[in-house]
Amino acid sequence: DILLVGMGVPKQEKWISKNLDKLDVPVCMGVGGSFDVLSGRIPRAPLWMQTHGMEWIYRSIKQPNRAFRTLALFYFIWLVILGKIVYSLKEVG
């Protein structure tokens, strides 16, 4: 058995964390907006964008509210990488 939870991030992760021990399923996975795409409610990106891993750009354009979260994620990743570099330089020096 597999339980797919499509509530969106972070709501689905919080729900899974809260309820997993109450459920009798070996696998529980958050699938975000996958059900929206599969049902046709939200269109997929053009094939060339899918092929080149750029579907997130299409979704950010079509759903501007997602753009802020995407930019925030890139900013967070940049800060983590920068922090690692600074920490490494302090260790060496």
GULO-899075 format. One record per residue: residue in one letter; x, y, z of N, C-alpha, C in turn. Coordinates in pm, whole numbers, plus 32768, in hexadecimal, padded with zeros to 4 digits. Example, Ala and Ser with C-alpha at 12.3 -4.5 7.8 and 13.67 -1.06 7.14 Angstrom:
<pagus>
a85277DC7830C84CE7E3E830C85287EB6830C s85057F1F82C485577F9682CA850A80038313 
</pagus>
This chain:
<pagus>
d80537F8980008000800080008058807D8000 i802980E27FB8806D81637FB2800481CF7FC4 l801F822F801A7FC682A1802D8007831B7FEF l7FC283577F8D7FF283D17F4D7FA384477F86 v7FEA84AB7FB77FAA851F7FF57FC985997FA0 g7F6085D97F6B7F72864D7F147F3386CA7F4C m7F6C87007FB57F37877A7FF37F8E87F37FD7 g800187DE7F9C805E884C7F8580C188577FF8 v8134888F7FD8819F889F803A8183891C808C p81958922810B81C188BA8168814E887281AC k80D288948185805D885B81C8805D87C381C5 q807F87888151807B86F6814780E686B5819F e815C86F281A781C686BA81FB81A086C0828F k8162872D82B781348738834280C986D0835F w806C86BE83008002865B8313803B85CE831C i809885AE82C380D6852982C4811E85138349 s816B8575837481B6856983F2815885548469 k80E8859A84688089859184D7803C850D84D6 n802084D684617FC684638457800783DE8431 l808583DE840D80C4836483DA80BC82EF843C d80D1830B84BC80CE829D851D804182658532 k7FDA82B0850B7F50828385187F238232849E l7F6F823A84337F4981F883B67F8F817283A9 d7F4C8114836C7F86809083577FB4808482C6 v801380DB82A0804980D6821880E280D68220 p8122808281CF81B4807E81D281F580F6818D v81AE8133812D81E781A380E28181821480DB c81AE828C80FF815B830380F781AF836F80B4 m817A83AB804A81C9840A7FFC817984887FDD g81B784FA7FF3817B857A7FCC819385927F38 v812985A97EEE813585B97E5C811286467E2E g80FF86A27E8C80E8872D7E69807487417E09 g808D878A7D9E802687A87D3C801A87437CCC s805286CE7CDF804F86697C747FC186447C4C f7F66863D7CAE7EDB861B7C8D7E9C86887C36 d7EBF87067C507E8B87747BFD7EB887647B6C v7F34873D7B597F6A872B7AD17F2B86B17A90 l7F2686417AD97EEE85C57AA17E5B85D37A7D s7E1186217ACB7D8286337AB17D6886967A40 g7DCF86DF7A157DBF874279AB7D9887CB79DF r7D8B87DA7A627D68885C7A9C7DD588C37A81 i7E5288987A877EC488EE7A697F0E88B079F3 p7F2088FC79867F6488C279107FF988AE7927 r802F884B78E480C0883378EA81068896788F a818588A578A781D888FC785481E788BC77CA p820D890D7765822988D376E28294886676ED l828E8806769382E687927698837987B8769E w83A288207652842F88457652845C887576DD m840188B67727842388E377AE842B886B780D q83CF880C77FC83D28793784E845587477837 t847A873A77B884F286EE77928570872C77CD h857487AF77D885EB87F5780985E48818789E g858487DC78E5857B87F3797685548880799B m850688C2794484E3894E795B844E89617978 e840B88F6799D837C88FF79B7835E895E7A2B w83B989687A8A83A589C17AFC839D8A527ACF i83E68A777A6583E08B007A3183558B1C79F9 y83218ABD79AC829B8AC9797282338ADA79E0 r823D8A877A4781DC8A8E7AB381E88B117B00 s82608B457B0D82728BC67B5182348C387B02 i823C8C2F7A7D82008C967A2881688C8C7A2C k81358C137A2380A48BFD7A2280658C147AAA q80B38BFE7B1480818C107B9D80E38C6C7BE7 p80D48CEF7BD681348D4E7C1081488D3F7CA7 n80E38D0F7CEE80F38CFD7D7F815F8C967D9F r817C8C3D7D4181E68BD97D5382708C187D3F a82778C837CF182F88CC07CD083418CED7D4F f82F98D297DAD83388D567E2983758CE17E74 r832B8C727E7E83608BFD7EC683DA8BC57E7F t83D78BC57DFA844A8B927DAD84C48BE97DC5 l84B28C6D7DBF85228CC97DD785568CBD7E66 a84FB8CAC7EC485258C9C7F5085788C1D7F61 l85528BB47F1A859D8B377F21862A8B487EEA f86368B8A7E7586BA8BA47E3B87108BFA7E99 y86D28C5D7ED6871A8CB37F34874C8C627FAB f86F78C0B7FDF871E8BB7805087928B5B802A i87898B1C7FB587F58AC47F8788778B147F79 w886E8B8C7F4188E48BE27F3289228C017FBA l88CF8C20801C89038C3D80A289478BC380E0 v890F8B4E80CB894D8AD3810089D58ABC80BF i89DB8AC9803B8A5A8AB57FF48AC18B1D8021 l8A988B9980298AF18C0480568B228BEA80E4 g8AC98BBE813A8AEF8B9E81C48B558B2D81CA k8B438AC881758BA28A5881708C2B8A898143 i8C2E8AE080E08CAD8B1580AD8CF48B65811B v8CAB8BBE815B8CE68C1181C58D188BB88236 y8CCA8B55825E8CF38AFA82C98D718AAD82A1 s8D768A7F82248DEC8A3681F38E688A8E81F5 l8E5A8B0C81CD8ECC8B6881CD8EFE8B83825B k8EA28B8B82BB8ECA8BA183458F138B27837C e8EE98AB083538F298A34837F8FB98A2D834B v8FCD8A5582CC90518A4F828E90AD8ABA82C9 g90778B3282D890C98BA3830490CF8BAA8396 
</pagus>
